[in-house]
Amino acid sequence: MAAHEITFEPDDRYNAFLTTCNKAPHGDGKLGGIAVAVKDNISTKGIETTCGSKILKGYIPPYDAHVVDLLKQSGAAIAGKTNMDEFGMGTTTENSSFGPTLNPCDITRVPGGSSGGSAAAIAAGMVRMALGTDTGGSIRCPAAFCGIVGLKPTYGRVSRYGLIAYANSLEQIGPMAQNVSDVSLLMQVIAGHDRRDTTSYNKPYTHIPSPDIKGIKIGIPQEYFGQGVDNNVAEVTKRAIFRLEELGATTVPCSIPSMEYALAAYYVTCTSEASSNLARFDGVRYGPAADTKKSWHDAYREVRESNFGTEVRRRIMLGTFALSSGYYGKYYAKAQVARENIKKDFSRIFSEVDVIAGPTMPTIAFKFGEKSDPLSMYLADILTVPANLAGIPAISVPCGTVEGMPVGLQIMGKPFEDERVVDVACAYEQVVSR
Amino acid sequence: MVTEKEVQHIAGLADIGINTEELAEFTSRFNAILDYFDVLDRVQGEGAVSCDLSNVMREDVVEPSLPQAEVLKNAGAQEDGFIKAPRVM
């Protein structure tokens, strides 16, 4: 399978990579010889995989994630592992234990997160494509901030086997690239059924993007242009949607009332799942060793306190609290009702429109250190989390600039209509390039 | 409002460790986030999240798995082919 080898020695001035594979073997096939970067929370056999955390420093996975298997089978060369917010918990890549990634468009600004390393590696031209993961916007946010394309597939469309779990019910692995056709090509390789992920559906993706969007109906939710969304970002996005109308699409105003509590529902759900998932990091089976002479609570606490970053510890604690007896009903149970309401809102809107469009992020990329308190950071995810809560596909495609920084147009689709959001993004991209 | 004592209790439950210097800031930020979560009190509706998934079962038969040496490779402490953990008793 690995008949050839590429040399990959990039000038990584943006700290996009945690590990680079200087001699990357590859075979022949759809991605034959193409250097593909992989986010560092996706298991790669024999290549260190840290999730951007000191608690997995030195961990060498003994097996490949399903998507990495598929990349290898298609001839891709695994070029390296990209930087990320620790365990995917962040919107800027500032939460990496190994230093932040810089935004290639402006190094005083964050690249977005948590897949910031993947986005920066593509934006800087180090690789043609990369895998990211998206739990609450972690593919689309850095795609928007760095001016590239990123797709969060429908939940279940891409196997999560070998993805080191943060919030299982929300996260998906997805493709990131300079353009829509490469995103679509990478999606062809990674989508499909895998029996090792019990939430995997048998819906392969064989689509070739088509820019023909005549007659499609686009819902424009008022919440995506309201309070908290920067006026200039809203304007650029509206102009982009107008271009889609010129191509024959029609727009319909709509509303997602459940957006009011989407962000709270998201953070309660993801921290609850994280508090359970991250219990496994105790210094026993992998990572820095626990002191086996101590009692187990003492030994675990020491390893976890000194190796988890502040944000990871905060989220584990929030989740532990939200699930604790006496508070479960107030937080976790309510968040699940909210989540159901969000799904219902989307399904009501999708009975009348084909896709929903709006900005990916409410602002352009922040300056480093700009979001110093966690709640204001969380609020930046407001436009991306609804797609994760509902499990629907969503893509971010560059649609202009504000203050010289890229703005992303987000297109959300019906479940398993990833092809449709890709087509709308393709149509927009073709208009821009003309 | 969650008190510093409660934050310490939660940290204990999660085996997360929290030192006295960071306790005050952790508590105030925790409370700011919980205040924001209060919006969930207004949620109307019922029931669990619907999904189209069904249980995936298989026969309980042994399938190929990683060799023991591979599994042990990342463990901090080992003894006689087992992973060694801190004492429980």
Interface residues (C-beta under 8 A of the other chain):
Chain A: G58 Y59 I60 P62 Y63 G156 S169 R195 T198 T199 E260 Y261 L263 A264 A265 Y267 V268 S275 A279 D282 G283 V284 R285 Y286 G287 P288 A289 A290 D291 T292 K293 K294 S295 W296 H297 D298 A299 Y300 R301 E302 R304 E305 S306 F308 T310 R313 R314 I316 M317 L318 T320 F321 A322 S324 K330 Y331 K334 A335 Q336 V337 A338 R339 E340 N341 K343 D373 P374 L375 Y378 G391
Chain B: V2 V7 I10 A11 L13 A14 D15 I16 G17 I18 N19 E22 F26 R29 F30 A32 I33 L34 Y36 F37 V39 L40 D41 R42 V43 Q44 G45 E46 G47 A48 V49 S50 C51 L53 V56 L66 E70 V71 K73 N74 A75 G76 A77 I83 K84 A85 P86 R87 V88
